[in-house]
Amino acid sequence: MRELFQRFGGWLASFFLILVAIWLVGMVLAPNLMTLDYALRPNLPPARIGGPEDSYSLANFAYLANEAVHRTIFFKTVWASALVTLTTFVVCYPIAFWMAQRATRAQLSIALMALIVPFFVNEVLRTLGWYIILAYRGPLNAVLLGLGIIERPVRWQGDLGVLAGMVYAYILFMLLPIYNAIESLEKAQIEAARDLGAPVWRIHWRVVIPHAKAGIATGCVFTFMLAAGSYVAPALLGSPGSRWFTEIIYNWFFEGGDWNRGAAYALVLLALCLLVVLVTLRIFRVNLADVAK
Amino acid sequence: MSGADRIFRALFVFYLAGFAFYLFAPLVIMSAASFNESRFPTVIPWQGTTLDWFRAMWADRAMWEALWTSAVVAFFVVVISIPAGTAAALVLTTLHARARSFAYALMVSPLLTPGVVIGIATLILWRQVGVGGGLLLIVIAQASFIICYVMLMVVARLQRFDRTQEEAALGLGASRFMVFRRVLLPFLRPALLASAGLAVLQSFENYNTTLFVRGFETPLTVFIATKVRTGLTPAVNALALIMIAVTVIGAVAYELARRRRLRDNRAADLPH
């Protein structure tokens, strides 16, 4: 702190500190604390706020625990997000390995461009693309029917549609960290393993993956968090049977009219994400500073 | 090359092709659908080629209003997050060990918070002072996490800053403010420009956070998502195609500029 004042002088240093305080206190901490306050209070009409009933309790959290439908949707969101993360990893790993170790300079340059360009396109638009492909009378069904693979059109909207759209949406968040991690692996290490007779799968399992674990952890953390907090893909590609926890939260705010319960649900989602982040970082022994790059 | 290797390689090429297809099929099909006469956006069956949907999109006043809303939001998000993000980066880099890692964790926490939670928390806090969803809250909620990106980009740039330049300027009699303005700021310029670009993009494309704090405003992403649910016509695809074209041109230009800069830096790093 003293260094800040020495370096920039009183006025400028104070200005910086005020800006940072407004951000961290006013825009990050205060909103979350107020959400917690909301989550712990009952939903009351304005006249009774501050009255005897307005006391702290865990009732809103207990409601989620006891309401079977919401609880099911919550756990489904958790495991579906884990499935999205795993699928994205499986899809991305070979490409990341190829880009980092095998591709020539020109191939790498094209691959990076081809990956980055779609991800500059808005998430809503990318999801719209899938909406059109997966439509009942859409191209996917038409092609599969034409090839004789299916006999009647399939309703893709629902779990499968959400999975396809989400994996698509988060490829880059998984691929780039893994690519960066594998890139720093010496080619000689892979060759040494091969010369010593290791089969391909063992080279990956014992050499490449351990080396890339920080990148893998980063990719997984981000993908899981984005998937669990996603709203667009389930809203556009889902069906009533594939509701996502974020949709339940939305309903509390804009249809159910119970912000207190909505706040509790939102905090449960936040706690889930933080838990997954911390546990993953601990398991992979990765530092937070390596994650947010 | 052994037979197994060859099969493996063929399989991989096949996989690569499939991956490329997965990556581009949605964008290509969505774009192509904007030229199809069909009322529902699709490519099969092709009912004739037309530019009518572009005309329909152009004539849609609600679309222009949504675009304007998004532009206003993005402008103010940049105005807030560039100074705040830069200040955060400078404060962070002058802190020591423990305080620094604590501040860092706090500063990146919005990136690890689901977008919907950011929106909800902002909405709830401002309700206390009687401010409901609308432009102000969209800007505040978006800025609260976009500042992180600016902070990270400025920190990355600061790591290559040579402090002796500041000392030299001070030694030559410049005031501390002058040193900041004439030495540090020009050095940070590329990072600030890049983060401004990123901030605009993030702001324009944000949906999750915006959805909760929008009030009665309809930014572009909300406009598109609403259309999908209430009456999707290929006019939305026409808009999508234009947005894709703009972002692709922007992304390619950015990537080329970045590579040129990398090359220049590498040339400059050669032995002096």
Interface residues (C-beta under 8 A of the other chain):
Chain A: M1 E3 L4 R7 F8 G9 W11 L12 F15 F16 L17 L19 V20 I22 W23 L24 M27 V28 L29 A30 P31 N32 M34 T35 Y38 V91 P94 I95 W98 L112 M113 A114 L115 I116 V117 P118 F120 V121 N122 E123 V124 L125 R126 L128 G129 W130 Y131 I132 I133 A135 R137 G138 P139 A142 V143 Y168 I171 V200 V221 M225 L226 A228 G229 S230 Y231 V232 A235 L236 T246 I249 Y250 F253 W259 G262 A263 A266 L267 L269 L270 C273 L274 V277 L288 A289 V291 A292 K293
Chain B: F8 F12 Y15 L16 F19 A20 Y22 L23 F24 A25 P26 L27 I29 M30 A33 F40 P41 T42 V43 I44 P83 A84 A87 A88 L90 V91 T94 L95 A99 S101 Y104 A105 L106 M107 V108 S109 P110 L111 L112 T113 P114 G115 V116 V117 I118 I120 A121 T122 L123 I124 L125 R127 Q128 I140 A143 S144 I147 C148 L152 E166 S175 R176 F177 F180 L201 F204 E205 Y207 N208 L211 F212 T221 I224 A225 V228 R229 L232 V236 N237 A240 M243 I244 T247 V248 G250 A251 V252 E255
